[in-house]
Amino acid sequence: MNSPLVIILSTFLSVILTISTFPLGYFSPDWIFLVIIYWIIAVPSMYNLFVIWLIGIITDVAVGSTLGMNALIYVFLSFIIKKLHKSLRYFTVIQQSIIVLFLMVLKITFLLWIDVMLSAGIYSTSMYWTTLSSALIWPVIFFSLRYLRRKYNIA
């Protein structure tokens, strides 16, 4: 199995997990963004900003938000992660969880800010629970995707 296919399938699985965990409400982790973070840290050349923008558009369609909100935020935060990926590789998983928590707080804050600017009323401040659940699930995502990366020799 070639490396782009594994990355595409893991991204597709994250979209399915996002849709299937809707009943958890705001306690559901942001599966898609966690997978994006991992692949940018592990193999930064596989995700360019255009692909991340497309994934953000797919996320907007999947979660029913205003088209382009998640795409804009994913591109912005992914650009920051791409600039810091060399140092993020050397952090422990717990330290990376703290970074994920910080990135998720930025993501939710930007989403709420854009939501207020558009007067859409889609999101509420309860979304900050997503940051905690995403930070707590990060080790599972990290070790699962690292296993796949090593099994299929993705470099």
N, C-alpha and C positions, 0 to 999 in steps of 0.2 A: 504494500500500500504506500503510495507516495505521500510526501509531507503536506502538500496543499490540500489533498483530500481529507487527511486526518484533521487538519485545522478547520476546514469547511464543515465537516461533520460535527466537530465539537461545538462550533458556533451554532449550527442548526439545532443541536441538542440543547444548547442554552436557551434558544428561542422557545423550544418545546417546554423546557422546565419553567420558563417565565410564564407561559400561558397556563401550564398545569398547576402552578402554585398561586393562581389568582385567588382561590378561596382563603388563603392566608392573609390576604389584604396587604396592609403596610408592613407586616412582619415577614413578608417574602423577600429573600435576598435578590439583588439585582444580578441574576445569573449571567446575562449577556455582557455586562460591563466587567464582571469578574473574569470571564473567559478572555475578553479583550485585553485586560490588564496582564493576565498570565502570558498570553502569546506575544505581547509587546515586550515584556521583560525577557522571555525565553528566546524568541526568534523575531527580533524587531524588523527584519526585512520582509516578513511575510504579510504584515498588515501595513498598507500605506494609508494615508489620510482619506483618500477617496473611498477605499473599501470600508473604512470605519464609518464614513459618512453614510454609505449605503446600508450598513448594518444599523445605524441610527435611524434611518428612514424605515427599515423593516421593524425596528422596535416601536417607532411611533405608530405604525399601522397595527402592530400586535397589541399594544396596550391602549390604543384609542386616544392618544394625545394629539395635540396640534402638530401637524406635519412639519418636521424640521427641528423641533425643540430638542429631542434627544440626539439627533444627528449633530446639531451645533455643539452641544455639550460634550458628546463623545469625541468629536474632533479636537476640541479645545483641550480637554483633559488628556487625551491620547498624545497630543503634541508634547505636553509637559512630561508624560511618562516616557515617551521616546527620548527626550532630552536627558532624562535621569536614569535610563534603563541600566547603564553600566554600574552605577552605584547601587541600584535596587537589587541587583543580582546577589550582592554580597551581604544583604541583610538577612537575618534569621526570619523564619516564617512568622514569628510573633511580631517582630518589627515591621514586616510587610503588612501584617494585619492592621497595625496602627496606621500605616500609610494608606491602606485601603479605606480605613475609617475616615481619615482626613479627606481623601479624594471623594468618597461618597457624600460627606457633609458638603463639600464644594458643589457636587453634582446636584444634590437636592436643593441647596440654596439657590443655585442658578435656575433650576426648574421652577421654583416658587417665584423667583424674581420675574422670570419671563411670563409666568402664568398671571401674575398681578399686572404686568405691563399690557398683556393682551386682554385682561378682564375675562379670562376664560373660566375661571373657577373650577378647574379640573382637579387640582392638587390642594392638599392641606398640610399643615405642619406635622401631622401624624406620620408623614413620609419619613421623618427622621428615624423611625424605628427600622427602616430598611438599612440604614447605615450600620446599626448594631448587628443585625442578622447577617449582613454581608461580611462584616469584619470577623464574625464568629465562624462563618462557613468557609472563609478564605483558606485555612489549612487543608480542608477536604478538597477544594478545587485545585490548590497548588499541587498536592501529592498525587491526585488522580491524573491531572494533565501532565505532570512530570513523568509519571509511569508510562503514559501513552507516548510522550516525546522520546523516552529512552527505548521503549519497545520497538517503535517504528523508525528509530534513528533519525529524528528530525533535528537538523542543525542549521 
